[in-house]
Amino acid sequence: MESTEFLPPAMFARPDGLRLAYRHRAGQGPTVVFLPGYMSNMEGGKAVALDDWAGRSRRAMLRLDYAGNGASEGRFDEGTLAGWRDDVLLLIDSLVEGPVVLVGSSMGGWLALLVALARPGRVAGLVGIAAAPDFTDWGFTDADKALLATEGRIVEPSPYGEEPSVTTLGFWQSGQDLRVLESELAIDCPVRLLQGQDDPEVPWQTALRLAAQLRSSDVQTLLVKDGDHRLSRDADIALLIRTVAALLDQL
């Protein structure tokens, strides 16, 4: 199949009129849905590589940008975890027929869990890449929380790009309201968790904690000893594609 990377993304209007950018590839189901991480978008290396594989394999795939991210309309600093979850649910409900397999990177892994909880009848499988559920809880110091309370935001250099990383009080509060690791997660589909043990952002023990909290009996955690947070090296992407392909073949 020909690449569509040089074509502009399609746009879908939310009920409030704001338009969300997406790329939807037709093919065999279940549809793979890629959920980017914080301050990332659907044109990242893992998302594009997985989409290229989907094209070669004639698999259906949906990529998307949350409101205020990538090519979608809106302001990033007005985004919340709940709002971005709802963006994902809207696009899945509106664009995709049949079951989906969610592939979530970092924060996208947290969103994948929230979507699976909201649509248990639609989510046939889930793959987390350095999934970061509850990072508003364990990823912020008391000083960070005090700064959010007084200033309403934290602005700090990002190790992954030129734009500074911005965290707003609204996003943090939304994350705190949507924590999932404190009790059993009522998710029964197969789950695969890929986690680097050299990840400076997400402690690798988080993947083990998540695996323990999932109700599903079909959960596999793969630790990459020298893997970083992005898991974007050629070998990491090959592992991701093998994992997604094997999961789809199982369904």
N, C-alpha and C positions, 0 to 999 in steps of 0.2 A: 504494500500500500504506500501511496505517496505521503510524504510528511506534510503536516499542516502548520508547522511551526512559524512559517513566514506569513500566514494569514492571521488577521486580527481575531481575537477570541469572540465567541458569541456572547450576547448579553441577555440576562433574564431580569425582568423588573419585579422587585418585591412589591407587596401590597402598598407600601409607602412610597413607591415610585423609584427608589434607589435601585440602580442596576448592578447586578452581580455578573462578573466575567467567568466564563467556563469554556472548556473544550470537551466535547462528547464524541467519543469514537464508537461507531457501531461495530458489533461483532457478537461472538458467542458469549452467553452469560455463564455464571453470574457476572455482573458488571463490577469491575475493579474501580473503587473510588479512592483517590489519593487526597489525603488531608495534610496540608503543609504545617510546618511549625510556626512558632511565634516570629513575626516580622519576616516570614518567608512567603513564597507564592508558588503557583503551579508551574512556573518555568524553571524551577530548581533542578539540579542534576539528577536526583533520584526520580523525581516525577517524570521528567522527560525520558530518562532511560527506560522506566517502566512502561511508559506510553509507547515508545519505539518497539519494545518487546511485544506489547499488546497488538500493535499493528502487524508485526511479522506473524504473530500467532493467531491473528483474527479473533482476538478477544475484545469484548466491549470494555470501555474504560471512560471514566468521567474524572476530569481534573477541574479544580475551581479555585477561585480567590475569594476569601471572606471579605465582607464589607470593609473598606478602608485599606485593603491590601492589594498589591499587584495592580491588575487592570480594572478591578472593581471600583465603583464609585464609593464615596464616603470618606470620612476622616478616621485615620488609624486610632488616634487618641480618644475617639468616642466608642471604640469597640470594646466588647466584653466577651467573656467566655460563653455566657448564655446566648448572646446575640449571634456569635459565630456558629455555635451549635445549631441555632435556628436557621441560619443561612444554609448549612449543610442539609438539614432536614427538608427545607423548602426545595432545594435543587434535586435531591433524591426523589422526593414525592412527586415533583413536577416533570422530571426529565427521564427517569429510569423506570423501566418495567421489570418486574421480577426481583430476584434476590440480588444482594450486593455483597462484595467482600471489601471491607474497609482496610486501607493501608494508611496508618497515621504516623507521622514523624514528630517526635518530641511533644509539643503541645497538641499536635494533631493526633497523637496517640490517646491523649486525654479526651479529646473531642470524639474520637472513634468509640471509646467506652461509653460516653454519654449518648451518642447516637444509637449504639447497640442496645442500651437500656430503654431508649425511647421507641425503638422500632425492632423489637425482638423477632417479629415475624418476617422482617425483610433482610436482616443481617445474617448471612450464611457463614461468615468467617471474618477473622480480624487478625491483622498483622501490625504489631507495634515496632517502630524503629526508635530506640532510645526513648520509649514512651515516658512521658513526664506527668502522670496524674498527681494532682494535689501540690504542684510545685509552688503555688502561692503560699502553702503552709510550710513545707520543708526547705524551700529555696530562698527564703527571706530571713534576714537577721532581725533582732529586736530593733536595731538602729534603722534598718530599712523600713520597718513597719511604722516607726515613729516619724520618719521623714514623709512617708505617704500620708499619715494622719495630719501633719502640719502643712505640708507643701502641696499635697494632692497628686504628686507624681514623683517618679525617680527618673532622672536622665543620666545615662552612663555610656561610656564607649562600648561599642559592640565588637567582639572578636571576629565577627563573621561578615563585616561590611563597613563601609564608610559612614553610613547613617547611624547616629547614636541610638541606643536601645531605650525606649520610653515605656515605663510602666505607670499606669494611672491608678488612682485609688479605686475608681469604678471597676477596672478590670480585676484588681486584687480582691475586692469584695465579692465580685461575681465568682471568682475562683474558689474563695472560701465557702461560698454557699453551695458549690457543686463538688465538694470533695467526695471521693469514692472509695478511699482505702481504709476507712474506719470500720467497715462492716462487709459482709459477704456481698460480692457483686453478682447480681442475678443475670449472668450471661452464660448461655449454655452452648454456644457455637464453638467450633475449633478456634483456638487462639495460638498465634506464634509470636514470640517476643525476641527480637534481635537487640542485643545490648553490648556496647563496648565497655570493657573493664578499665580503659584509660580515658573515660569520659569525664571531663572536668565539670560538666553541667548537671548530669543526672547520675547519682551514685548507682553503681551496678546492682547494689542490693535492692534498689527500687523495683527492678524487674522481678526479683524473687518474691518480694512482698506482694506485688500485683498478681503474680501467678498463684500465690497461696490464697488470695482473696477471691479469685474467680471461681464461680460455681461449676463451670465446665470441667469435665474430667479429661478433655482433650486439649491440654495446654502444654506447649513445648517452649522452653527458654534456651536460647543459644547465646552464650557469652563469647565475645570476640576479645581475646586477651589484650591485643594491642589496638583495639578499636577505639576511636575517638567519639565525639558526640554526633558528628554528621554521618558517619559511616558512608562516606561518598567515594572512597577509593574504588578502583576497578573491581578488586576482589570483593569489597563490601556490596557493591551493586550487583555483582554476579550472584552473591549469596541471597540478596533480596529477591532477585528474579527467580532463582531456584525455589526459594521458599514460597513465593506467591504461586508459581506454576504447580508445585506439588500440592499445595492446598486446594487450588482449583480442580486439579485432577482427582482429588479425594472426594469432592462434593458431587 
